[in-house]
Amino acid sequence: MSRNTVLQLIAAVITIAVLAVLHQGLDWFLSKTSIDFMVGVFVGMALILLVWIYEDRKERRSRPVGGGRGAEQQSVRHTIDL
């Protein structure tokens, strides 16, 4: 096996382990919370997603049609800042 294949396999095993730990931790945490809290979390996540989509569309409409690469880089920076 090549070095890259071995590194990819190691990364996959580490990723699976991290996801398993997150699954167990979230299961424990969510079992301790009430239904109202979980509903609030999901409503908040949906609201943030809608605001993000709205702002992204607003920004795309205000961007000039022949916008150069600078505007695209600036947009990526704003998304990272968000």
Secondary structure, 3 states (H helix, E strand, C coil): CCHHHHHHHHHHHHHHHHHHHHHHHHHHHHHHCCHHHHHHHHHHHHHHHHHHHHHHHHHHHHCCCCCCHHHHHHHHHHHHHC
